Amino acid sequence: MLNLKRRAGESIVINEHTIIRILKTGPGGCQIGIEAPHSEHIRRGEIASETEKIMRRTAEAIGVA
């Protein structure tokens, strides 16, 4: 894992099409903006984990897994 410190106004370039910008920082966390093609699916980690659990349970219930 790459661990970076960024300040408001700075950015991180993932590839030529995906950029993460730090919009605002504060004591409760930071606000980020993500510029990426519409074809990229961007989800918060907790949402992605929950979706994966649901898909796994569904596959087990119908006998696919």
A tleap script that builds the chain and sets N, CA, C and O, in Angstrom:
source leaprc.protein.ff14SB
mol = sequence {
  NMET LEU ASN LEU LYS ARG ARG ALA GLY GLU
  SER ILE VAL ILE ASN GLU HIE THR ILE ILE
  ARG ILE LEU LYS THR GLY PRO GLY GLY CYS
  GLN ILE GLY ILE GLU ALA PRO HIE SER GLU
  HIE ILE ARG ARG GLY GLU ILE ALA SER GLU
  THR GLU LYS ILE MET ARG ARG THR ALA GLU
  ALA ILE GLY VAL CALA
}
set mol.1.N position { 0.837 -1.171 0.000 }
set mol.1.CA position { 0.000 0.000 0.000 }
set mol.1.C position { 0.889 1.244 0.000 }
set mol.1.O position { 1.866 1.334 0.744 }
set mol.2.N position { 0.533 2.172 -0.832 }
set mol.2.CA position { 1.221 3.454 -0.883 }
set mol.2.C position { 0.532 4.401 0.083 }
set mol.2.O position { -0.685 4.566 0.010 }
set mol.3.N position { 1.272 5.024 0.981 }
set mol.3.CA position { 0.727 5.938 1.970 }
set mol.3.C position { 1.255 7.339 1.676 }
set mol.3.O position { 2.461 7.574 1.742 }
set mol.4.N position { 0.365 8.261 1.354 }
set mol.4.CA position { 0.767 9.615 0.982 }
set mol.4.C position { 0.121 10.648 1.878 }
set mol.4.O position { -1.001 10.452 2.345 }
set mol.5.N position { 0.810 11.741 2.122 }
set mol.5.CA position { 0.206 12.890 2.791 }
set mol.5.C position { -0.083 13.929 1.723 }
set mol.5.O position { 0.779 14.226 0.897 }
set mol.6.N position { -1.263 14.474 1.731 }
set mol.6.CA position { -1.667 15.500 0.777 }
set mol.6.C position { -2.353 16.614 1.548 }
set mol.6.O position { -2.906 16.389 2.625 }
set mol.7.N position { -2.314 17.803 0.997 }
set mol.7.CA position { -2.999 18.958 1.564 }
set mol.7.C position { -4.112 19.385 0.616 }
set mol.7.O position { -4.137 18.984 -0.547 }
set mol.8.N position { -5.022 20.194 1.119 }
set mol.8.CA position { -6.102 20.719 0.288 }
set mol.8.C position { -5.504 21.396 -0.942 }
set mol.8.O position { -4.550 22.166 -0.835 }
set mol.9.N position { -6.069 21.104 -2.101 }
set mol.9.CA position { -5.583 21.658 -3.359 }
set mol.9.C position { -4.599 20.757 -4.086 }
set mol.9.O position { -4.320 20.974 -5.265 }
set mol.10.N position { -4.071 19.755 -3.404 }
set mol.10.CA position { -3.131 18.831 -4.039 }
set mol.10.C position { -3.892 17.644 -4.624 }
set mol.10.O position { -5.073 17.444 -4.338 }
set mol.11.N position { -3.198 16.864 -5.445 }
set mol.11.CA position { -3.865 15.745 -6.107 }
set mol.11.C position { -2.961 14.522 -6.177 }
set mol.11.O position { -1.762 14.585 -5.906 }
set mol.12.N position { -3.582 13.412 -6.550 }
set mol.12.CA position { -2.886 12.150 -6.782 }
set mol.12.C position { -3.340 11.660 -8.151 }
set mol.12.O position { -4.539 11.575 -8.414 }
set mol.13.N position { -2.392 11.338 -9.019 }
set mol.13.CA position { -2.709 10.863 -10.356 }
set mol.13.C position { -2.561 9.342 -10.368 }
set mol.13.O position { -1.473 8.814 -10.136 }
set mol.14.N position { -3.659 8.649 -10.639 }
set mol.14.CA position { -3.642 7.181 -10.685 }
set mol.14.C position { -3.167 6.720 -12.059 }
set mol.14.O position { -2.255 5.901 -12.164 }
set mol.15.N position { -3.782 7.244 -13.096 }
set mol.15.CA position { -3.355 6.996 -14.468 }
set mol.15.C position { -3.774 8.213 -15.284 }
set mol.15.O position { -4.225 9.203 -14.709 }
set mol.16.N position { -3.639 8.168 -16.581 }
set mol.16.CA position { -3.933 9.353 -17.388 }
set mol.16.C position { -5.398 9.765 -17.350 }
set mol.16.O position { -5.738 10.872 -17.768 }
set mol.17.N position { -6.279 8.882 -16.852 }
set mol.17.CA position { -7.709 9.175 -16.837 }
set mol.17.C position { -8.303 9.319 -15.436 }
set mol.17.O position { -9.470 9.688 -15.301 }
set mol.18.N position { -7.525 9.035 -14.396 }
set mol.18.CA position { -8.065 9.040 -13.042 }
set mol.18.C position { -7.209 9.907 -12.127 }
set mol.18.O position { -6.013 9.669 -11.955 }
set mol.19.N position { -7.851 10.924 -11.540 }
set mol.19.CA position { -7.157 11.851 -10.649 }
set mol.19.C position { -7.981 12.007 -9.376 }
set mol.19.O position { -9.200 12.169 -9.428 }
set mol.20.N position { -7.306 11.957 -8.241 }
set mol.20.CA position { -7.939 12.193 -6.954 }
set mol.20.C position { -7.450 13.542 -6.450 }
set mol.20.O position { -6.246 13.779 -6.353 }
set mol.21.N position { -8.394 14.426 -6.130 }
set mol.21.CA position { -8.050 15.758 -5.634 }
set mol.21.C position { -8.517 15.897 -4.189 }
set mol.21.O position { -9.623 15.489 -3.835 }
set mol.22.N position { -7.662 16.476 -3.370 }
set mol.22.CA position { -8.020 16.774 -1.990 }
set mol.22.C position { -8.696 18.140 -2.007 }
set mol.22.O position { -8.060 19.149 -2.311 }
set mol.23.N position { -9.979 18.169 -1.682 }
set mol.23.CA position { -10.738 19.407 -1.750 }
set mol.23.C position { -10.674 20.191 -0.451 }
set mol.23.O position { -10.493 21.409 -0.465 }
set mol.24.N position { -10.822 19.495 0.679 }
set mol.24.CA position { -10.862 20.163 1.967 }
set mol.24.C position { -10.392 19.196 3.044 }
set mol.24.O position { -10.694 18.005 2.978 }
set mol.25.N position { -9.671 19.682 4.018 }
set mol.25.CA position { -9.263 18.855 5.149 }
set mol.25.C position { -9.740 19.512 6.433 }
set mol.25.O position { -9.922 20.728 6.491 }
set mol.26.N position { -9.938 18.707 7.447 }
set mol.26.CA position { -10.380 19.214 8.736 }
set mol.26.C position { -10.194 18.151 9.796 }
set mol.26.O position { -9.716 17.054 9.507 }
set mol.27.N position { -10.571 18.471 11.028 }
set mol.27.CA position { -10.365 17.520 12.128 }
set mol.27.C position { -11.177 16.234 11.976 }
set mol.27.O position { -10.786 15.196 12.511 }
set mol.28.N position { -12.303 16.282 11.254 }
set mol.28.CA position { -13.133 15.093 11.094 }
set mol.28.C position { -12.776 14.252 9.895 }
set mol.28.O position { -13.379 13.197 9.697 }
set mol.29.N position { -11.829 14.669 9.092 }
set mol.29.CA position { -11.451 13.913 7.901 }
set mol.29.C position { -11.158 14.839 6.743 }
set mol.29.O position { -10.853 16.015 6.940 }
set mol.30.N position { -11.249 14.318 5.548 }
set mol.30.CA position { -10.987 15.138 4.381 }
set mol.30.C position { -12.073 14.898 3.339 }
set mol.30.O position { -12.748 13.869 3.343 }
set mol.31.N position { -12.221 15.860 2.458 }
set mol.31.CA position { -13.169 15.729 1.356 }
set mol.31.C position { -12.347 15.588 0.088 }
set mol.31.O position { -11.441 16.381 -0.168 }
set mol.32.N position { -12.669 14.570 -0.708 }
set mol.32.CA position { -11.920 14.334 -1.933 }
set mol.32.C position { -12.849 14.410 -3.134 }
set mol.32.O position { -14.060 14.220 -3.021 }
set mol.33.N position { -12.259 14.687 -4.271 }
set mol.33.CA position { -12.966 14.635 -5.538 }
set mol.33.C position { -12.242 13.650 -6.436 }
set mol.33.O position { -11.012 13.599 -6.441 }
set mol.34.N position { -12.987 12.876 -7.187 }
set mol.34.CA position { -12.385 11.879 -8.066 }
set mol.34.C position { -12.812 12.171 -9.492 }
set mol.34.O position { -14.004 12.213 -9.796 }
set mol.35.N position { -11.835 12.372 -10.364 }
set mol.35.CA position { -12.091 12.545 -11.791 }
set mol.35.C position { -11.724 11.237 -12.470 }
set mol.35.O position { -10.569 10.810 -12.444 }
set mol.36.N position { -12.729 10.602 -13.081 }
set mol.36.CA position { -12.503 9.311 -13.732 }
set mol.36.C position { -13.542 9.129 -14.828 }
set mol.36.O position { -14.600 9.758 -14.788 }
set mol.37.N position { -13.254 8.278 -15.803 }
set mol.37.CA position { -14.242 7.994 -16.846 }
set mol.37.C position { -15.510 7.385 -16.240 }
set mol.37.O position { -15.453 6.714 -15.209 }
set mol.38.N position { -16.633 7.619 -16.876 }
set mol.38.CA position { -17.900 7.067 -16.398 }
set mol.38.C position { -17.881 5.542 -16.376 }
set mol.38.O position { -18.648 4.929 -15.634 }
set mol.39.N position { -17.030 4.931 -17.167 }
set mol.39.CA position { -16.963 3.468 -17.207 }
set mol.39.C position { -16.324 2.876 -15.941 }
set mol.39.O position { -16.453 1.678 -15.689 }
set mol.40.N position { -15.644 3.699 -15.151 }
set mol.40.CA position { -15.032 3.233 -13.905 }
set mol.40.C position { -16.069 3.250 -12.796 }
set mol.40.O position { -16.753 4.255 -12.601 }
set mol.41.N position { -16.193 2.152 -12.069 }
set mol.41.CA position { -17.130 2.067 -10.952 }
set mol.41.C position { -16.379 2.448 -9.681 }
set mol.41.O position { -15.444 1.758 -9.276 }
set mol.42.N position { -16.785 3.535 -9.061 }
set mol.42.CA position { -16.127 4.020 -7.852 }
set mol.42.C position { -17.130 3.928 -6.713 }
set mol.42.O position { -18.205 4.524 -6.767 }
set mol.43.N position { -16.763 3.166 -5.669 }
set mol.43.CA position { -17.629 2.991 -4.509 }
set mol.43.C position { -16.808 3.170 -3.243 }
set mol.43.O position { -15.603 2.919 -3.228 }
set mol.44.N position { -17.472 3.604 -2.188 }
set mol.44.CA position { -16.813 3.643 -0.882 }
set mol.44.C position { -16.514 2.209 -0.459 }
set mol.44.O position { -17.242 1.283 -0.816 }
set mol.45.N position { -15.447 2.034 0.299 }
set mol.45.CA position { -15.021 0.699 0.711 }
set mol.45.C position { -16.083 -0.090 1.432 }
set mol.45.O position { -16.246 -1.282 1.171 }
set mol.46.N position { -16.825 0.550 2.349 }
set mol.46.CA position { -17.844 -0.172 3.112 }
set mol.46.C position { -18.998 -0.615 2.227 }
set mol.46.O position { -19.610 -1.650 2.492 }
set mol.47.N position { -19.308 0.140 1.187 }
set mol.47.CA position { -20.365 -0.248 0.253 }
set mol.47.C position { -19.893 -1.431 -0.596 }
set mol.47.O position { -20.644 -2.382 -0.814 }
set mol.48.N position { -18.662 -1.368 -1.067 }
set mol.48.CA position { -18.119 -2.464 -1.885 }
set mol.48.C position { -18.071 -3.762 -1.077 }
set mol.48.O position { -18.384 -4.828 -1.609 }
set mol.49.N position { -17.683 -3.687 0.204 }
set mol.49.CA position { -17.615 -4.882 1.050 }
set mol.49.C position { -18.999 -5.477 1.262 }
set mol.49.O position { -19.171 -6.694 1.191 }
set mol.50.N position { -19.986 -4.622 1.522 }
set mol.50.CA position { -21.340 -5.105 1.747 }
set mol.50.C position { -21.907 -5.742 0.479 }
set mol.50.O position { -22.569 -6.778 0.549 }
set mol.51.N position { -21.652 -5.133 -0.673 }
set mol.51.CA position { -22.115 -5.679 -1.946 }
set mol.51.C position { -21.503 -7.052 -2.188 }
set mol.51.O position { -22.185 -7.971 -2.643 }
set mol.52.N position { -20.214 -7.188 -1.883 }
set mol.52.CA position { -19.542 -8.474 -2.061 }
set mol.52.C position { -20.151 -9.551 -1.165 }
set mol.52.O position { -20.335 -10.687 -1.601 }
set mol.53.N position { -20.465 -9.202 0.085 }
set mol.53.CA position { -21.090 -10.164 1.007 }
set mol.53.C position { -22.453 -10.617 0.479 }
set mol.53.O position { -22.774 -11.805 0.503 }
set mol.54.N position { -23.244 -9.663 0.006 }
set mol.54.CA position { -24.573 -9.992 -0.510 }
set mol.54.C position { -24.462 -10.904 -1.724 }
set mol.54.O position { -25.212 -11.873 -1.841 }
set mol.55.N position { -23.540 -10.604 -2.620 }
set mol.55.CA position { -23.371 -11.425 -3.823 }
set mol.55.C position { -22.922 -12.838 -3.454 }
set mol.55.O position { -23.373 -13.814 -4.055 }
set mol.56.N position { -22.030 -12.945 -2.462 }
set mol.56.CA position { -21.552 -14.260 -2.027 }
set mol.56.C position { -22.704 -15.076 -1.427 }
set mol.56.O position { -22.856 -16.256 -1.741 }
set mol.57.N position { -23.523 -14.442 -0.556 }
set mol.57.CA position { -24.660 -15.140 0.050 }
set mol.57.C position { -25.674 -15.570 -1.002 }
set mol.57.O position { -26.231 -16.665 -0.920 }
set mol.58.N position { -25.910 -14.721 -1.979 }
set mol.58.CA position { -26.862 -15.052 -3.049 }
set mol.58.C position { -26.361 -16.235 -3.856 }
set mol.58.O position { -27.127 -17.149 -4.165 }
set mol.59.N position { -25.076 -16.223 -4.201 }
set mol.59.CA position { -24.496 -17.333 -4.971 }
set mol.59.C position { -24.587 -18.641 -4.194 }
set mol.59.O position { -24.883 -19.690 -4.767 }
set mol.60.N position { -24.332 -18.577 -2.881 }
set mol.60.CA position { -24.434 -19.787 -2.057 }
set mol.60.C position { -25.873 -20.283 -2.000 }
set mol.60.O position { -26.120 -21.488 -2.047 }
set mol.61.N position { -26.820 -19.360 -1.899 }
set mol.61.CA position { -28.241 -19.740 -1.790 }
set mol.61.C position { -28.762 -20.413 -3.038 }
set mol.61.O position { -29.623 -21.290 -2.960 }
set mol.62.N position { -28.244 -20.008 -4.199 }
set mol.62.CA position { -28.730 -20.625 -5.438 }
set mol.62.C position { -27.812 -21.748 -5.925 }
set mol.62.O position { -28.028 -22.336 -6.984 }
set mol.63.N position { -26.781 -22.027 -5.121 }
set mol.63.CA position { -25.919 -23.167 -5.423 }
set mol.63.C position { -24.854 -22.924 -6.486 }
set mol.63.O position { -24.381 -23.873 -7.112 }
set mol.64.N position { -24.473 -21.672 -6.696 }
set mol.64.CA position { -23.454 -21.365 -7.688 }
set mol.64.C position { -22.061 -21.452 -7.090 }
set mol.64.O position { -21.116 -21.843 -7.774 }
set mol.65.N position { -21.923 -21.094 -5.831 }
set mol.65.CA position { -20.595 -21.068 -5.203 }
set mol.65.C position { -20.224 -22.397 -4.645 }
set mol.65.O position { -19.139 -22.549 -4.083 }
savepdb mol mol.pdb
quit
